[in-house]
Structure formats: C-alpha cells, structure tokens
Amino acid sequence: MNISIAGFSVHGLLASGCIDIFGYLESCRYRFNLDTADLWNGMLGGIEPDRVKLIKHAVDERDLTVVNYHADGVHVWDDDDSVREANYRGAMLHLETAAALGAKTVRIDTGGKVERISSRQLEVVAKTYRKYCEFGARHGFKVGPENHWGLSLLQSNMLDIAAAVNHPSYGILLHIGHWEQGDPVEGDQALAHLAVHTHVDARIARDCLLERMSLLTENGYTGCWGVEHHSAHNEYVEIGYQLAAVRRACTQLNIGRNSVPYGGNPLLTAEQERRVGA
C-alpha cells in the first residue's frame, strides 16, 4: 500500500525533544511498517550539505522512499518584494535538498491571503512555480502547492495557477477536503487530476475517508496517501489510528482485485453453516 506519514504529524514530539528526523525515519520503518518517508523541512535540523548527506544515509539505510518533501517558510507570494526574493532563494535551497534526498514530489506554498488571485499575483506565482518545475524536471520530481492556507484555499485559484504554469512537472499536494469556499467534494474532484500527493487529516479519516479516497481514485489519482496529524498530542497513537483507517480503506477499495472467494467453513457442513448464519 502506498501510504506515508507527513513529518509535521510529529511536530509536538519534535518540540518537546522526544523525536528527531532519525527517530521519525525509524518510526516510519519499524513502528509503522512503512517503506516511505514524507519529510517536513521543520524536522530536518538544518539543510547544510553534511546534514543532508547524513539524513540521506539514514533514509537509504532503512530502505525508504521519500515520497514528498514539504517546505514551510518559503511561500511564493508575499506583498513585500524583498520577502518574495528571500523566499525564492530559500525555496531553491530546499529544492536542492529535496533532490539530494531523492524526493518524488515537493510542496512549496502559494502564500498570500484567502482571496481571488489577482492578475499580478498569478503572473508572479506562475512564473515562480515554472522555475521550480524546470528544476524538478531536471531532478526527477514534481513541484507545486498544497491547499492549506492563503491563495491555495480557493479551488478557482488552484485551477488558474495550474493552467498558467502549464508544466509537466507541476502537481499539487491535495489536502483532502480542505477548501475555504465551495463544496469540498467538488474541490477534491476538480483538482484530483493535478494531485501528485495527498494529506489525510483526522477529520477526513473519521468522517468520510472511504468516500473521498474512492472519489480521488475514480478521478485518476494514483499517488501516495499521506497521513497527517495536527493536534501535537498523543501523536504515536493518533497517527496509528489514522494510518489504520487509511490501510483499511485501501484494502476495501482494492477488494475486488485482491479478494478470495469465500469457500465456507471446512469444519462445518453446509446445513450447519446455514444454521450458524441464521
């Protein structure tokens, strides 16, 4: 099953000093039995070359694939030109880090506010993502935003940005059901064709997981299901709950392909089994 645990899910443990990047990788591999890493830049402990080499060694040692690298603090749009330029330089460093770690997808936020994107914003945002995509194309990964704050929370903005970027290495991290306006089901459906990674939060896992995962697969999604927890409390347990829900949904969605016809209980006669069933 193609499932991962978003690194931000352990931000409470990280803040309390109870985990670091290496503990996260160990947990993914041996506590949760995954072969994926879903890295958040806030947990790396720095992106100096020697540090990145050490992390890459730890990833390889555990036979993990970095399915996503999500970078905070380097969003594309800011009203201040100097902040935009500084963020661009920072984003390029994170793209280099993602390449060194062998990431398959990278998330860099749009920034901005929850409002209709202006023509000026669209021009700048699209131009910047196109540069990131060109870098991604050279290093074998796809790049794009996640619908979780700012301009990206509006479905129409996300569609407009994708159309303006128009690059084969562009793709979004779809935070399932996380839209500020409009029907969230319609939002997921409309953006599914652009999704290269997902985040599944606790609300979705609890309330409508099978429905949303089914919707995405029916609309062509074939990427990883990234469990993301937000509370900063009881994270191992809460992650385990969400992970189990996603695993169960994956099994249910594939039941037609993987199921074995029920042949009855070999220790009972057909009559006895009918009575048990009654």
Secondary structure, DSSP 8 states (H G I E B T S, - for coil): --EEEBGGGGHHHHHTTS--HHHHHHIIIIIS--SEEEEEGGGSS---HHHHHHHHHHHHHTT-EEEEEEE-S--SB-SSHHHHHHHHHHHHHHHHHHHHHT-SEEEE--BS-SS---HHHHHHHHHHHHHHHHHHHHHT-EEE-BTTSGGGGSHHHHHHHHHHH--TTB-EEEETT--SSS-HHHHHHHHGGGEEEEEE-HHHHHHTHHHHHHHHHHTT--SEEEE---SSSSHHHHHHHHHHHHHHHHHHHTHHHH-------TTS-HHHHHHHH-
